Amino acid sequence: MLQVRDNMQSAVVGVLALGCSALANAQEHNHESPQQDAHQHHEMTATQSTHVHHMHSEGMWMFEYNFMRMNMKDLMSGTTSVTAERALDNGRYVNPNGDTYLMLPSEMTMDMHMLMAMYSFTDRLSAMVMLNYLDNDMDMIMAGMTMGMTSSGLGDTEIGLMYSFDTQSEWNVVGSLNVSLPTGSIDEKGDSMGTEVVLPYDMQLGSGTFDLKPSVTASLKRGKFEWGGQGTYTLRLGDNDQDYNLGDRFELVGYGKYAVNNGVSLRGALTYLDWSSIEGSDKRITDLRTSDNVPTNYGGTRLDASLGVMLTFGAHTVGAEGAIPVMQDLNGLQMETENTISLSYSFMFM
């Protein structure tokens, strides 16, 4: 499997940025009203599924709420799909690596609520903080029986700085450097056949590690059309208290937008994801007869296609987006992503 992170890590870590869109009219240093800046926010957003931050005028506050739901169903080994019922034929499944499983996930829903606050110190420099709340629901199947497990609570918290570069060209370039703080629990427990156990890695609420997230975004606008791209790298800074980390992650987004009018924009994007398998293991997760308890059953590559719409009225912006995978190549045996739905609302003021 192609692991882009191995080729990109040394280059990307040295680059400023995480999730930001290009700054509109940054070089002019014009202090606009919240209504005008909200229109820029509406015009310059890259993609909703990738949380892209935005530069604004000096003294501007922005509060934003995002909801994202990821739906997963059935299983995939490499690029081959297989249902959990078929995988557990005759009560067990043996994957290509020779591992034998007696219980497998069949369906999962992951909901994420994100609340972000941003303040612009200048037209070029902004700071942000983002809180996450997660709600996970998974069905497991064993010998024809279905069992459920859930977890919910505060996820990891992000803080960061964003800066707009003067490129002396028609291209807008913004960089940011975020740090993810391990405020999400990695100690979530649940019932397994009458015994309380530590839940699988994908049911935990956080990484347990401090993570560095640099990113760079560039865009070009011509009339009602806009094109842009964003690269983001997540670097795990060591292992957590349970001697594992979730592995590094690389994300590359290319997008195009069309402004229908001053208040409505349509957007399409392609998002490439490459993430590693879990490094190390949680010694409390000992039942390896369940596929998502195995660290090597994480990681892979995926290409998503998304379509979205954003509406701006005054200082308010609402958005909606849907994304589906057009390619998945997953390590080991793990859940297959079906689709992702995102909704957002933001409000700006000075």
C-alpha positions as CSV (number, residue, x, y, z in Angstrom):
1,M,0.0,0.0,0.0
2,L,1.1,3.5,-0.8
3,Q,2.1,5.3,2.4
4,V,2.4,9.0,1.4
5,R,3.2,10.0,4.9
6,D,6.7,8.4,4.7
7,N,7.6,10.6,1.8
8,M,5.9,13.8,3.0
9,Q,6.8,13.9,6.8
10,S,10.1,15.7,6.6
11,A,8.8,18.3,4.2
12,V,5.4,18.9,5.7
13,V,6.5,19.1,9.4
14,G,8.6,22.2,8.6
15,V,5.8,24.0,6.9
16,L,3.4,26.3,8.8
17,A,-0.3,25.5,8.6
18,L,-3.4,23.6,9.4
19,G,-6.9,23.7,7.9
20,C,-7.2,27.3,6.6
21,S,-8.6,28.7,3.5
22,A,-7.1,31.5,1.5
23,L,-7.4,35.0,2.8
24,A,-9.5,37.3,0.6
25,N,-8.0,40.8,0.2
26,A,-5.5,40.4,3.0
27,Q,-2.9,42.6,1.4
28,E,-5.4,45.6,1.4
29,H,-5.7,45.6,5.2
30,N,-9.2,46.9,4.9
31,H,-11.3,46.6,8.1
32,E,-14.6,45.3,6.9
33,S,-18.0,44.9,8.6
34,P,-19.0,41.5,10.0
35,Q,-21.5,41.2,7.1
36,Q,-18.7,41.7,4.5
37,D,-16.3,39.4,6.3
38,A,-19.0,36.7,6.6
39,H,-19.4,36.9,2.8
40,Q,-15.6,36.3,2.5
41,H,-15.9,33.4,4.9
42,H,-18.7,32.0,2.6
43,E,-16.6,32.6,-0.5
44,M,-13.3,31.3,0.7
45,T,-14.3,28.1,2.5
46,A,-12.6,25.1,0.9
47,T,-14.5,22.1,2.1
48,Q,-16.7,21.4,5.1
49,S,-15.6,17.8,5.7
50,T,-12.1,19.0,6.1
51,H,-12.2,21.6,8.9
52,V,-10.7,24.6,7.2
53,H,-10.0,27.8,9.2
54,H,-10.3,31.2,7.8
55,M,-8.5,34.5,8.2
56,H,-10.6,37.6,8.9
57,S,-10.2,41.4,9.4
58,E,-8.4,42.8,12.4
59,G,-10.5,42.7,15.6
60,M,-13.0,40.2,14.1
61,W,-14.5,37.4,16.3
62,M,-16.0,34.3,14.7
63,F,-17.9,31.4,16.4
64,E,-18.6,28.3,14.4
65,Y,-20.5,25.1,15.0
66,N,-19.9,22.0,12.8
67,F,-21.7,18.7,12.9
68,M,-20.2,15.8,11.0
69,R,-21.6,12.2,10.8
70,M,-19.6,9.3,9.3
71,N,-21.5,6.2,8.5
72,M,-19.7,2.9,8.1
73,K,-21.1,-0.5,7.2
74,D,-19.6,-4.0,6.5
75,L,-15.9,-4.7,6.2
76,M,-13.1,-4.3,3.7
77,S,-9.7,-6.0,3.4
78,G,-7.5,-4.0,1.0
79,T,-9.9,-3.0,-1.8
80,T,-12.2,-5.9,-1.3
81,S,-15.6,-5.5,0.4
82,V,-17.1,-8.3,2.5
83,T,-20.1,-8.3,4.8
84,A,-19.7,-9.3,8.4
85,E,-22.2,-12.1,8.0
86,R,-20.1,-13.6,5.1
87,A,-16.9,-13.0,7.0
88,L,-18.2,-15.0,10.0
89,D,-19.5,-17.9,8.0
90,N,-19.1,-21.1,10.1
91,G,-18.5,-18.9,13.1
92,R,-15.1,-17.5,12.2
93,Y,-13.1,-15.5,9.7
94,V,-9.5,-15.9,8.7
95,N,-8.0,-12.8,7.0
96,P,-5.1,-12.9,4.5
97,N,-2.7,-12.5,7.4
98,G,-4.0,-15.7,9.0
99,D,-5.7,-14.0,12.0
100,T,-8.9,-15.7,13.2
101,Y,-11.8,-13.7,14.5
102,L,-14.9,-14.8,16.3
103,M,-16.6,-11.3,16.5
104,L,-16.6,-8.5,13.9
105,P,-18.1,-5.0,13.6
106,S,-21.0,-4.8,11.2
107,E,-22.1,-1.2,11.3
108,M,-21.0,2.0,13.0
109,T,-22.0,5.7,13.2
110,M,-19.6,8.3,14.4
111,D,-21.0,11.8,15.2
112,M,-18.7,14.8,15.9
113,H,-19.8,18.2,17.3
114,M,-17.2,20.9,16.8
115,L,-17.3,24.3,18.4
116,M,-14.7,26.8,17.3
117,A,-13.8,30.4,18.4
118,M,-11.4,32.5,16.4
119,Y,-10.0,36.0,16.9
120,S,-8.0,38.1,14.4
121,F,-5.2,40.1,16.0
122,T,-4.4,41.6,12.6
123,D,-5.5,41.1,9.0
124,R,-2.8,38.5,8.8
125,L,-2.6,36.8,12.2
126,S,-5.4,34.9,13.9
127,A,-5.8,32.5,16.8
128,M,-8.3,29.7,17.3
129,V,-9.5,27.1,19.8
130,M,-11.8,24.2,18.9
131,L,-13.6,21.8,21.2
132,N,-15.0,18.4,20.1
133,Y,-17.7,16.2,21.4
134,L,-18.0,12.7,20.1
135,D,-20.8,10.1,20.0
136,N,-19.9,6.6,18.7
137,D,-22.3,3.7,18.1
138,M,-21.2,0.3,16.9
139,D,-22.9,-3.0,16.2
140,M,-20.9,-6.2,16.5
141,I,-21.9,-9.6,15.2
142,M,-21.0,-13.0,16.5
143,A,-22.5,-16.4,15.4
144,G,-25.6,-14.6,14.1
145,M,-26.1,-12.5,17.2
146,T,-25.8,-8.7,17.2
147,M,-24.5,-6.7,20.1
148,G,-24.1,-3.0,20.5
149,M,-21.5,-0.7,22.1
150,T,-21.5,3.0,22.6
151,S,-19.1,5.8,23.8
152,S,-19.6,9.5,24.0
153,G,-17.9,12.5,25.6
154,L,-15.4,15.3,25.1
155,G,-12.8,14.7,22.4
156,D,-9.4,16.2,21.9
157,T,-9.0,20.0,21.9
158,E,-7.2,22.1,19.2
159,I,-5.5,25.4,19.6
160,G,-3.5,27.2,16.9
161,L,-2.3,30.3,15.0
162,M,-2.9,31.2,11.4
163,Y,-0.9,33.6,9.2
164,S,-1.6,35.0,5.7
165,F,1.5,35.3,3.4
166,D,2.0,38.1,0.9
167,T,2.8,36.2,-2.2
168,Q,3.0,39.3,-4.5
169,S,0.8,37.4,-6.9
170,E,-2.9,36.6,-7.5
171,W,-2.6,33.5,-5.4
172,N,-3.7,33.7,-1.8
173,V,-1.6,31.5,0.6
174,V,-2.5,30.9,4.3
175,G,-0.6,28.7,6.8
176,S,-1.4,27.6,10.3
177,L,0.1,25.5,13.0
178,N,-2.3,23.8,15.4
179,V,-1.6,21.6,18.4
180,S,-4.1,18.9,19.5
181,L,-4.4,18.5,23.3
182,P,-5.3,15.0,24.6
183,T,-8.5,16.0,26.4
184,G,-10.4,13.0,25.0
185,S,-10.6,9.8,27.0
186,I,-8.7,6.6,26.0
187,D,-10.2,4.7,28.9
188,E,-13.8,4.1,27.7
189,K,-15.2,0.8,28.8
190,G,-18.3,-1.2,27.9
191,D,-20.0,-4.6,28.4
192,S,-18.8,-7.7,26.4
193,M,-20.9,-10.8,27.2
194,G,-21.4,-9.7,30.8
195,T,-17.8,-8.5,31.4
196,E,-16.7,-4.9,31.5
197,V,-13.8,-4.4,29.1
198,V,-11.8,-1.5,27.6
199,L,-13.5,-0.7,24.3
200,P,-11.7,-1.0,20.9
201,Y,-9.4,1.8,19.7
202,D,-12.1,3.2,17.3
203,M,-14.5,3.6,20.2
204,Q,-12.2,5.7,22.3
205,L,-12.7,9.5,22.3
206,G,-9.2,10.8,21.9
207,S,-5.7,10.0,20.8
208,G,-4.1,10.3,24.2
209,T,-1.1,12.2,22.6
210,F,-0.1,15.7,21.9
211,D,-0.3,16.1,18.1
212,L,1.2,18.7,15.8
213,K,-0.9,19.7,12.8
214,P,0.8,22.0,10.2
215,S,-1.1,22.9,7.0
216,V,-0.9,25.1,4.0
217,T,-3.8,26.3,1.8
218,A,-3.6,28.2,-1.6
219,S,-6.4,29.5,-3.7
220,L,-7.0,31.4,-6.9
221,K,-10.2,33.3,-7.7
222,R,-11.4,34.4,-11.1
223,G,-14.8,36.0,-11.3
224,K,-17.4,33.7,-9.9
225,F,-15.0,30.7,-9.9
226,E,-12.4,29.7,-7.4
227,W,-9.9,26.9,-7.2
228,G,-7.7,25.8,-4.4
229,G,-5.8,23.1,-2.5
230,Q,-4.8,22.3,1.0
231,G,-2.3,19.9,2.5
232,T,-2.4,18.9,6.2
233,Y,-0.2,16.6,8.2
234,T,-0.9,15.2,11.7
235,L,2.2,14.2,13.5
236,R,1.9,12.2,16.8
237,L,4.4,13.4,19.3
238,G,5.2,10.1,21.0
239,D,3.0,7.5,22.6
240,N,0.2,7.9,25.1
241,D,0.0,6.6,28.7
242,Q,-1.1,3.2,27.3
243,D,2.0,2.9,25.1
244,Y,0.5,3.4,21.7
245,N,-0.3,6.2,19.2
246,L,-2.9,6.4,16.4
247,G,-0.2,6.9,13.7
248,D,0.5,9.8,11.5
249,R,-2.0,11.2,8.9
250,F,-1.7,13.1,5.7
251,E,-4.6,14.8,4.0
252,L,-4.7,16.6,0.6
253,V,-7.8,18.5,-0.7
254,G,-8.4,20.0,-4.1
255,Y,-11.6,22.0,-4.6
256,G,-13.6,24.2,-7.0
257,K,-16.3,26.7,-6.2
258,Y,-18.9,28.7,-8.1
259,A,-20.7,31.7,-6.6
260,V,-24.3,31.6,-7.8
261,N,-24.9,35.0,-6.3
262,N,-23.7,37.1,-3.3
263,G,-25.4,34.7,-0.8
264,V,-25.1,31.3,-2.4
265,S,-22.1,29.2,-3.4
266,L,-21.7,25.6,-4.7
267,R,-18.6,23.6,-4.0
268,G,-17.1,20.3,-5.1
269,A,-13.9,18.7,-3.7
270,L,-11.7,15.7,-3.9
271,T,-10.0,14.7,-0.6
272,Y,-7.1,12.2,-0.4
273,L,-6.4,10.6,3.0
274,D,-3.4,8.4,4.0
275,W,-3.2,7.3,7.6
276,S,-1.0,4.8,9.4
277,S,-1.9,1.8,11.4
278,I,-1.7,2.1,15.2
279,E,1.8,2.0,16.6
280,G,2.2,0.0,19.8
281,S,-0.8,-1.5,21.6
282,D,-3.0,-1.0,24.7
283,K,-2.2,-3.9,27.0
284,R,-5.7,-3.7,28.4
285,I,-7.2,-4.7,25.1
286,T,-6.4,-8.4,25.1
287,D,-9.1,-10.1,23.2
288,L,-7.7,-10.3,19.6
289,R,-10.6,-12.4,18.4
290,T,-12.3,-9.1,17.6
291,S,-10.9,-7.4,14.5
292,D,-11.0,-3.8,15.8
293,N,-8.9,-4.8,18.8
294,V,-5.9,-5.5,16.5
295,P,-3.7,-2.4,15.9
296,T,-2.7,-3.6,12.4
297,N,-6.4,-3.5,11.3
298,Y,-6.1,0.3,11.2
299,G,-4.8,2.7,8.5
300,G,-5.0,2.9,4.8
301,T,-5.8,5.3,2.0
302,R,-9.1,6.8,0.8
303,L,-10.3,9.2,-1.9
304,D,-13.5,11.1,-1.1
305,A,-15.7,13.1,-3.5
306,S,-17.9,15.8,-2.0
307,L,-20.5,18.3,-3.0
308,G,-21.8,21.2,-0.8
309,V,-23.7,24.5,-0.6
310,M,-23.2,27.5,1.6
311,L,-25.7,30.3,2.3
312,T,-24.7,33.7,3.7
313,F,-27.2,36.3,5.2
314,G,-25.7,39.2,7.0
315,A,-23.1,38.0,9.5
316,H,-24.4,34.5,9.4
317,T,-23.3,31.5,7.3
318,V,-24.8,28.1,7.1
319,G,-23.5,25.2,5.0
320,A,-24.2,21.5,4.2
321,E,-22.0,19.0,2.4
322,G,-22.1,15.3,1.6
323,A,-19.1,13.1,0.7
324,I,-18.7,9.5,-0.5
325,P,-15.5,7.4,-1.0
326,V,-14.6,6.7,-4.6
327,M,-11.6,4.6,-3.6
328,Q,-10.6,2.8,-0.3
329,D,-7.6,0.6,0.3
330,L,-7.6,-0.5,4.0
331,N,-5.0,-2.3,6.1
332,G,-6.0,-5.7,7.5
333,L,-9.8,-6.1,8.0
334,Q,-11.8,-3.0,9.1
335,M,-15.0,-1.0,8.7
336,E,-15.8,0.4,5.2
337,T,-16.8,4.1,5.1
338,E,-20.2,4.6,3.3
339,N,-20.6,8.4,3.5
340,T,-20.0,11.5,5.5
341,I,-22.5,14.3,6.1
342,S,-21.5,17.8,7.4
343,L,-23.6,20.8,8.6
344,S,-22.2,24.1,9.8
345,Y,-23.3,27.5,11.2
346,S,-21.0,30.5,11.8
347,F,-21.5,34.0,13.2
348,M,-19.0,37.0,13.1
349,F,-18.8,40.3,14.9
350,M,-16.3,43.0,15.9
